Amino acid sequence: MDQKEKEIIFLNPVFKQMIWGGERLGTDWPYEIPGPGTGECWAVSAHQNGDCMVREGAYTGKTLSQLWEEEPALFGNFENAGKEKLDRFPLLTKIIDAKSDLSIQVHPDDAYAGVHENGSLGKTECWYILDCGENATLVIGHNAKDKEELTAMIREGRWNEFIREVPVKKGDFIQIDPGTVHAIKGGIMLLETQQNSDITYRVYDYDRLSDGKPRQLHVEQSIDVITVPAKPAAECVKDAADMPKNQKNLLISCPYYKVWKIDVTDQVSFAQEHPFLIMSVIAGDGLINGQLIKKGDHFILPCGYGEVALQGQMEIIAASI
């Protein structure tokens, strides 16, 4: 592999204004946001609804989906640990700023989405809580004991009975499998790693209006895909705030991705042995192989990148397949 292919691929994010979004991506983060109500930063994405562009270097101006098509060696020629070849860049990294509550929602798995959503991938995702207020909660799971009770609670609008809230704090990590009822609550900012999919079924949206009309709900699809009973609340949240420093700490390994937290206080080095490695600097600044990186930078270390040397004072979330 030549030196060009070993370049770090820095990406410019794509921003989305949402009914529930805020301004913190422009005040707490070094981004030029399109305006108030900016709820999502698609930081590493090759999805058609938000395709990130390379910021600098040999591939400047190319989109991530273009790189995927034109430079397969950068991504290990799409080999997925001996599984089938991948037909699209498999992951999507977002920062979400929820000024108000998101809708109560659920995602389908690959099998359901493939049949009902024009061959889309399903959506498995995970969250790292970047910031939240005291006594913060997330909606994770529900209280229905079987499908019959679930259907009745949803159709009859018994939301107070149905919805389960779980306490969270900064530094918590949550895996959201398909079929999990979930919602981010107002005041929470998080980094999300997910499958490259934009399929969301809204179960309930607090009867909010957008442009004078209620937003579309997906009640039948939601009843189809919600897992009953829900996973116990105690199994849903992992404390990742205070992990060992200066090493890669594995937060999750599932069929779709692996995610690590790296707290750099001195120096860390490791080999980039994955088909690619996404890195998001979520706090502080420092160096990667002598190159300056800071909070708000998102980049990909390509296949065959070799030794990674980090130094400084910073927190990083990394992901691969």
PyMOL commands that set and color helices and strands:
alter all, ss='L'
color gray80, all
select helices_A, chain A and resi 3-6+24-27+64-70+72-78+110-116+147-155+159-162+219-225+233-235
alter helices_A, ss='H'
color red, helices_A
select strands_A, chain A and resi 9-12+14-22+38-44+46-47+50-51+53-54+91-98+104-106+125-131+137-142+163-167+172-176+182-183+188-195+201-204+209-210+213-214+237-239+248-253+258-264+267-272+276-288+291-294+298-302+306-320
alter strands_A, ss='S'
color yellow, strands_A
deselect
rebuild
show_as cartoon
